[in-house]
Amino acid sequence: MHISLPPDLERAVVAYAREQGTTPELLIVDSLRERFLLSSMPSIPTDGEGTLVEFLGQHIGILHSGECVPGGARMSEDTGKKFAAGLRKKRQQERL
């Protein structure tokens, strides 16, 4: 299928595609796909149809740091302090 666009619409599509870092063709195809195909996708469950965890259950996994580090890595504790210490160490190494 080939579709001819009026010059003003073509200019607008080309300009917007350039801003988005894509081609006019991909921009239009994605827009049409979003408009006509996404409405036929199954909806996310709402109240009474289950929870988000139930909906995403088969896609969610668990990683326990204790499997890799004895006693667990405790990576969520004092993250701000650890980040600041890492920055200080990096700056000191750059000065040497």
JOSULTA-V714768 format. One record per residue. N is the residue number from 1. RES is the residue in one letter. SS is DSSP state (hx for helix, st for strand, lp for the rest). OMEGA is omega in whole degrees, 0 to 359 (none if undefined). NEAR is the number of other C-alpha atoms within 12 Angstrom. Layout:
N_RES_SS_OMEGA_NEAR, N_RES_SS_OMEGA_NEAR
//
This chain:
1_M_lp_176_4, 2_H_lp_181_6, 3_I_lp_177_9, 4_S_lp_179_9, 5_L_lp_173_15, 6_P_lp_185_10, 7_P_hx_181_10, 8_D_hx_178_11, 9_L_hx_178_14, 10_E_hx_178_18, 11_R_hx_180_14, 12_A_hx_180_17, 13_V_hx_180_24, 14_V_hx_180_22, 15_A_hx_181_17, 16_Y_hx_179_19, 17_A_hx_179_21, 18_R_hx_178_16, 19_E_hx_182_13, 20_Q_hx_180_13, 21_G_lp_180_13, 22_T_lp_178_17, 23_T_lp_177_17, 24_P_hx_181_23, 25_E_hx_180_20, 26_L_hx_179_19, 27_L_hx_182_23, 28_I_hx_180_22, 29_V_hx_179_20, 30_D_hx_179_17, 31_S_hx_179_16, 32_L_hx_179_14, 33_R_hx_179_15, 34_E_hx_183_15, 35_R_hx_189_13, 36_F_hx_184_12, 37_L_lp_182_13, 38_L_hx_180_13, 39_S_hx_180_11, 40_S_hx_179_10, 41_M_lp_178_11, 42_P_lp_182_10, 43_S_lp_176_11, 44_I_lp_182_15, 45_P_lp_176_14, 46_T_lp_180_12, 47_D_lp_179_9, 48_G_lp_180_9, 49_E_lp_180_12, 50_G_lp_181_13, 51_T_lp_177_13, 52_L_hx_178_17, 53_V_hx_178_14, 54_E_hx_180_15, 55_F_hx_183_17, 56_L_hx_187_13, 57_G_hx_182_12, 58_Q_hx_181_10, 59_H_hx_184_10, 60_I_lp_178_11, 61_G_lp_180_9, 62_I_lp_174_10, 63_L_lp_179_11, 64_H_lp_183_14, 65_S_hx_178_14, 66_G_hx_177_13, 67_E_hx_182_11, 68_C_lp_183_11, 69_V_lp_179_12, 70_P_lp_181_10, 71_G_lp_180_11, 72_G_lp_184_14, 73_A_lp_180_14, 74_R_lp_186_15, 75_M_lp_181_16, 76_S_lp_182_12, 77_E_lp_177_11, 78_D_lp_183_11, 79_T_hx_179_12, 80_G_hx_179_12, 81_K_hx_180_13, 82_K_hx_179_15, 83_F_hx_180_15, 84_A_hx_179_13, 85_A_hx_178_14, 86_G_hx_177_14, 87_L_hx_179_14, 88_R_hx_180_14, 89_K_hx_180_14, 90_K_hx_179_13, 91_R_hx_179_12, 92_Q_hx_179_11, 93_Q_hx_179_10, 94_E_hx_182_9, 95_R_hx_183_8, 96_L_lp_none_7
//
